[in-house]
Amino acid sequence: MSPTPAWPRATSALRLAHPTIGGAVTVELWHCHRRGTGYFLGHVSLEIDPTTIEGKHDLKLQKKAGAKAQTYVQGNISLSCTLAFAEQRA
């Protein structure tokens, strides 16, 4: 059995153009290799709430509802979130 995989430095910054307060962001995790996208590894949903979104979130990967053969969905993902509003230009 191989050790539990972990990528502590795999980071990406994502800026949402018009986030809706009270809405949700869904993050999907897929295996990728040189031939393209591979197996679906799971997804998480995070609600955009200014009082709770700031900081680090450890979330359990979930299966898609109604989809078949999701045998590789397992484990957790850590997300670090910062909510910043752009200034309105006059």
Stockholm file with secondary structure:
# STOCKHOLM 1.0

chainA/1-90         MSPTPAWPRATSALRLAHPTIGGAVTVELWHCHRRGTGYFLGHVSLEIDPTTIEGKHDLKLQKKAGAKAQTYVQGNISLSCTLAFAEQRA
#=GR chainA/1-90 SS CCCCCCCTTCCCCCCCSSCCTTCEEEEEEEEEETTEEEEEEEEEEEECCTTTCSEEEEEECBCCTTCSCCTTCCSEEEEEECCCCCCCCC
#=GC SS_cons        CCCCCCCTTCCCCCCCSSCCTTCEEEEEEEEEETTEEEEEEEEEEEECCTTTCSEEEEEECBCCTTCSCCTTCCSEEEEEECCCCCCCCC
//
